């Protein structure tokens, strides 16, 4: 994400938080900025390491509290399979996300496919299972890496 996009995302996050009566503190904003500026998902400890460059003595509980807040506000997503976090590409509305995760280069793409969501809801109704947080993570190979494998 370039600087202009990052500024837009952070400004949008501040507006959403204000609208919801929540506070995007400096630390929370820093964590969000690190996630959105990163070209790959980050674990809590990777975030902590990056915070050390700009924040005096950041502590793990501070990062975890910020992550909990950002998750609650829908500004980031947790990728369970990677034990890592990514910025949300469209936090302005609640949604269940699907992620395409490349095992070769680590690229993660968020998508929102209504057909997948409907399929999950149908399965819930059929089984009586109640999903708390519907997230689908597809692990595989992105088009660029697949092309490299074919040409290499």
C-alpha positions in Angstrom: 0.0 0.0 0.0 1.4 3.4 -1.0 1.6 6.4 1.3 -1.6 8.0 -0.1 -3.6 4.8 0.4 -2.2 4.4 3.9 -3.2 7.9 4.8 -6.7 7.3 3.5 -7.0 4.0 5.4 -5.9 5.6 8.7 -8.2 8.6 8.2 -11.1 6.2 7.5 -10.2 4.2 10.6 -10.3 7.3 12.8 -13.7 8.4 11.3 -15.1 4.9 11.9 -13.9 4.8 15.5 -15.3 8.3 16.2 -18.6 7.3 14.7 -18.7 4.2 16.9 -17.7 6.1 20.0 -14.3 4.3 20.2 -10.9 5.9 20.4 -8.1 5.1 18.0 -5.2 6.0 20.4 -1.7 6.7 19.1 -0.6 3.1 20.0 -3.6 1.5 18.3 -3.0 3.7 15.3 0.7 2.7 15.2 -0.2 -1.0 15.2 -2.8 -0.4 12.4 -0.3 1.6 10.4 2.3 -1.2 10.7 -0.1 -3.8 9.6 -1.4 -1.8 6.7 2.0 -0.7 5.5 3.4 -4.3 5.7 3.6 -6.3 2.5 2.9 -9.5 4.5 0.9 -10.5 7.5 2.6 -9.8 10.9 2.6 -11.7 14.1 2.2 -9.8 17.4 5.9 -10.1 18.1 6.8 -8.9 14.6 4.6 -5.9 15.3 6.4 -5.4 18.7 9.8 -5.5 17.0 8.7 -2.9 14.4 7.2 -0.7 17.1 10.6 -0.6 18.9 11.9 1.6 16.0 9.4 4.4 16.9 8.0 3.7 20.4 9.9 3.7 23.7 9.8 0.3 25.5 6.7 -1.2 23.8 5.4 -4.2 25.8 3.6 -7.3 24.5 0.4 -6.5 26.5 0.2 -3.1 24.8 0.4 -4.8 21.3 -2.2 -7.5 22.3 -4.6 -4.9 23.7 -4.3 -2.8 20.5 -4.8 -5.9 18.3 -7.9 -6.8 20.3 -9.3 -3.3 19.8 -8.6 -3.3 16.1 -10.2 -6.7 15.7 -13.2 -5.7 17.6 -13.6 -2.6 15.4 -13.2 -4.7 12.2 -10.1 -2.8 11.2 -7.8 -5.8 11.0 -8.2 -9.6 10.5 -6.5 -12.4 12.3 -5.2 -15.2 10.0 -5.4 -18.2 12.3 -3.4 -20.5 10.0 -0.4 -18.1 10.1 -0.9 -16.8 13.7 -0.7 -13.3 12.1 -2.7 -10.2 11.4 -3.5 -8.1 8.3 -5.2 -4.8 7.8 -8.8 -5.0 6.6 -9.4 -3.7 3.0 -13.0 -2.6 3.6 -13.7 -2.0 7.3 -16.6 0.3 6.7 -19.1 -2.6 6.8 -19.2 -5.9 8.8 -18.3 -8.9 6.7 -17.0 -12.4 6.7 -13.8 -12.5 4.9 -12.1 -15.1 2.7 -8.3 -15.0 2.3 -6.1 -16.4 -0.5 -2.7 -17.1 1.2 0.3 -18.0 -1.0 2.5 -20.5 0.7 5.4 -19.6 -1.7 5.7 -15.8 -1.5 3.4 -15.2 1.6 1.1 -12.8 -0.3 -2.4 -12.5 1.3 -5.4 -11.3 -0.7 -8.7 -10.5 1.0 -11.8 -11.2 -0.9 -15.5 -11.1 -0.1 -17.4 -13.7 -2.1 -21.2 -13.7 -1.4 -21.5 -17.3 -2.7 -19.0 -18.6 -0.2 -20.8 -16.8 2.6 -24.2 -18.2 1.5 -22.7 -21.7 1.3 -21.4 -21.4 4.9 -24.8 -20.1 6.1 -26.5 -23.1 4.5 -24.1 -25.5 6.2 -24.8 -23.7 9.5 -28.5 -24.1 9.2 -28.2 -27.7 8.1 -26.1 -28.7 11.1 -27.2 -26.2 13.7 -23.7 -25.0 14.1 -23.3 -21.3 15.1 -20.3 -19.5 13.7 -18.7 -16.9 15.9 -16.3 -15.5 13.4 -16.7 -16.8 9.8 -13.3 -16.6 8.1 -12.2 -18.8 5.3 -8.4 -19.2 4.6 -7.4 -20.8 1.4 -3.7 -21.9 1.4 -2.1 -22.4 -2.0 0.0 -20.8 -4.7 -0.7 -17.4 -6.2 -0.8 -16.9 -10.0 2.7 -15.2 -10.1 4.3 -18.1 -8.1 2.5 -20.7 -10.2 3.8 -19.1 -13.3 7.3 -19.0 -12.0 7.1 -22.8 -11.2 5.8 -23.5 -14.7 8.5 -21.5 -16.5 11.3 -22.6 -14.1 
